[in-house]
Amino acid sequence: MTGLIAQTILHGEVRAQRASNHEGRGPAAFTLTGADGQLFASPIKGALGGHRATKIYGRLDCRAALRHVANGTYQKNRVFFADAATAIAAGYRACKVCKPGDA
């Protein structure tokens, strides 16, 4: 049986990658980044996206991030966070375009 493990954004569309179950603990989950910067499996989809190289996080519908995704320059450094506090603890700053903390 397979489950969802990670999100990939391609041409502005979120697609889920499939992977096998983790050690028989039920369906695999989304891959998020924790406060320590390490990846972990979560049953809940990330609420915010970030860029590993620039250390900027923002909303998943941010027009600046979507523009870079459409150009194909963003996918390999894309990470996801459960919330803003986790992104900040991991050393990321808020996007100045979508201002995720203002929502």
C-alpha positions as CSV (number, residue, x, y, z in Angstrom):
1,M,0.0,0.0,0.0
2,T,1.3,3.5,-0.7
3,G,0.7,6.9,0.9
4,L,1.5,10.5,0.4
5,I,5.0,11.6,1.5
6,A,6.0,14.9,0.0
7,Q,4.6,17.9,-2.0
8,T,6.1,19.0,-5.2
9,I,5.1,22.2,-6.9
10,L,5.4,22.1,-10.7
11,H,4.1,24.9,-12.9
12,G,2.0,26.3,-10.0
13,E,0.3,23.0,-9.3
14,V,0.8,21.0,-6.1
15,R,1.4,17.3,-6.8
16,A,2.0,14.6,-4.2
17,Q,4.8,12.1,-4.5
18,R,4.0,8.5,-3.5
19,A,6.1,6.3,-1.3
20,S,5.6,3.1,0.6
21,N,4.5,3.0,4.3
22,H,7.0,3.8,7.0
23,E,7.7,0.7,9.1
24,G,4.1,-0.4,8.9
25,R,2.8,2.6,10.9
26,G,0.0,3.4,8.5
27,P,0.1,5.7,5.5
28,A,3.2,7.8,5.0
29,A,2.8,11.5,5.5
30,F,3.9,14.9,4.1
31,T,7.5,15.8,4.6
32,L,7.9,19.0,6.6
33,T,10.9,20.9,8.1
34,G,11.2,21.1,11.8
35,A,12.5,23.9,14.1
36,D,16.0,22.2,13.9
37,G,16.0,22.3,10.1
38,Q,15.6,18.5,9.8
39,L,13.0,16.9,7.7
40,F,10.3,14.8,9.3
41,A,7.1,13.0,8.2
42,S,3.8,14.5,9.2
43,P,0.2,13.4,8.6
44,I,-0.7,17.1,8.1
45,K,0.1,19.1,5.0
46,G,2.5,22.1,5.5
47,A,0.8,25.5,5.9
48,L,3.8,27.5,4.7
49,G,6.5,27.0,2.1
50,G,10.1,28.1,2.2
51,H,13.3,28.3,0.2
52,R,16.3,26.5,1.6
53,A,18.9,28.6,0.0
54,T,17.4,32.1,0.7
55,K,16.0,31.1,4.1
56,I,12.7,32.8,3.3
57,Y,9.2,31.4,4.1
58,G,5.8,32.4,3.0
59,R,2.3,31.4,2.1
60,L,1.8,28.6,-0.4
61,D,-0.1,31.0,-2.7
62,C,2.6,33.7,-2.6
63,R,2.9,35.4,-6.0
64,A,6.7,35.7,-5.8
65,A,7.2,32.0,-4.9
66,L,4.7,30.9,-7.6
67,R,6.6,33.0,-10.2
68,H,9.9,31.2,-9.3
69,V,8.1,27.8,-9.4
70,A,6.7,28.5,-12.8
71,N,10.2,29.4,-14.0
72,G,11.5,26.1,-12.7
73,T,14.1,27.7,-10.4
74,Y,12.5,26.8,-7.0
75,Q,11.6,23.1,-6.7
76,K,14.9,21.6,-5.6
77,N,15.2,24.1,-2.6
78,R,11.5,24.1,-1.6
79,V,10.7,23.1,2.0
80,F,7.4,23.1,3.9
81,F,6.6,24.2,7.5
82,A,3.6,23.5,9.8
83,D,3.5,27.1,11.1
84,A,5.4,30.4,11.2
85,A,7.0,29.7,14.6
86,T,8.7,26.6,13.3
87,A,10.0,28.4,10.2
88,I,11.4,31.2,12.4
89,A,13.0,28.7,14.8
90,A,14.6,27.0,11.8
91,G,16.3,30.3,10.8
92,Y,13.9,31.5,8.1
93,R,12.5,35.0,7.7
94,A,9.0,36.0,6.5
95,C,8.5,36.9,2.8
96,K,8.1,40.6,2.3
97,V,5.7,40.0,-0.6
98,C,3.0,37.8,1.0
99,K,3.7,38.8,4.7
100,P,2.6,35.5,6.2
101,G,2.7,36.8,9.8
102,D,0.0,39.5,8.9
103,A,-2.7,37.0,8.1
